[in-house]
């Protein structure tokens, strides 16, 4: 299966997300063994990106759903929640209004 995002072919799920967001996944998730200084710099860069693009979290949510649908569609195979129908309370005859 071939996934094309912004004219680029994404081979893995990680590449798909990175191309869709325009930022590397490691920026948001970090990397194993990073120092406190590296973490602080990464978090600072992430804050700057969010300040410049406040709609990014909405796009991230959309990309996450699309990635799940593409790579793990069975996760959406659930029974939808339905609201119970409203029940009318019985009225008491002879009650004062």
C-alpha positions as CSV (number, residue, x, y, z in Angstrom):
1,X,0.0,0.0,0.0
2,X,1.4,3.4,-1.0
3,X,0.7,6.6,1.1
4,X,1.5,9.9,-0.5
5,X,1.5,13.1,1.6
6,X,2.3,16.4,0.0
7,X,3.9,14.7,-3.0
8,X,6.2,12.5,-1.0
9,X,5.8,8.7,-0.5
10,X,5.5,7.6,3.1
11,X,6.9,4.1,3.5
12,X,6.3,3.7,7.3
13,X,3.7,5.0,9.7
14,X,6.3,7.3,11.2
15,X,7.1,8.8,7.8
16,X,3.4,9.3,7.2
17,X,3.0,11.2,10.4
18,X,6.2,13.3,9.9
19,X,5.2,14.2,6.3
20,X,1.6,15.1,7.4
21,X,2.7,17.2,10.3
22,X,5.9,18.7,8.9
23,X,7.8,17.9,12.1
24,X,9.7,14.9,13.2
25,X,7.9,12.6,15.7
26,X,10.9,12.7,18.0
27,X,10.4,16.4,18.6
28,X,7.1,15.6,20.4
29,X,8.0,12.2,21.9
30,X,11.6,12.7,22.7
31,X,14.3,10.0,22.3
32,X,15.6,7.5,24.8
33,X,18.6,8.7,26.8
34,X,18.2,12.4,26.0
35,X,19.8,14.7,28.6
36,X,17.9,17.3,30.6
37,X,19.5,20.0,28.4
38,X,18.4,18.2,25.2
39,X,14.9,17.7,26.6
40,X,14.6,21.4,27.6
41,X,15.7,22.4,24.1
42,X,13.3,20.0,22.5
43,X,10.4,21.2,24.7
44,X,11.3,24.9,23.9
45,X,11.2,24.2,20.2
46,X,7.9,22.4,20.5
47,X,6.4,25.4,22.4
48,X,7.7,27.7,19.7
49,X,6.0,25.6,17.0
50,X,2.7,25.5,18.9
51,X,2.9,29.2,19.4
52,X,3.4,29.8,15.7
53,X,0.8,27.2,14.6
54,X,-2.0,27.0,17.2
55,X,-4.1,24.8,14.9
56,X,-1.4,22.1,14.9
57,X,-3.1,20.0,17.7
58,X,-6.3,19.7,15.6
59,X,-4.2,18.5,12.6
60,X,-2.4,16.1,14.8
61,X,-5.7,14.6,16.0
62,X,-6.8,14.3,12.4
63,X,-3.5,12.6,11.3
64,X,-3.7,10.2,14.3
65,X,-7.2,9.1,13.2
66,X,-6.1,8.7,9.6
67,X,-3.1,6.7,10.6
68,X,-5.1,4.4,12.8
69,X,-7.7,3.9,10.0
70,X,-4.9,3.1,7.6
71,X,-2.7,0.9,9.8
72,X,-5.1,-0.5,12.4
73,X,-8.6,-0.3,11.1
74,X,-9.9,-2.9,13.6
75,X,-9.5,-0.4,16.4
76,X,-12.6,1.4,15.0
77,X,-14.6,-1.8,15.0
78,X,-16.7,-0.9,18.0
79,X,-20.4,-0.8,18.9
80,X,-21.5,2.8,19.0
81,X,-22.9,4.2,22.2
82,X,-26.6,5.0,22.0
83,X,-28.5,7.2,24.4
84,X,-31.4,5.7,26.2
85,X,-34.7,7.1,25.2
86,X,-36.3,9.6,27.5
87,X,-38.8,8.1,29.9
88,X,-41.8,10.0,31.0
89,X,-42.5,10.0,34.7
90,X,-45.9,8.8,35.6
91,X,-48.2,11.5,36.9
92,X,-50.1,11.0,40.1
93,X,-53.8,11.4,39.8
94,X,-55.3,13.9,42.2
95,X,-52.0,15.6,42.9
96,X,-52.3,19.3,43.6
97,X,-50.8,21.5,40.8
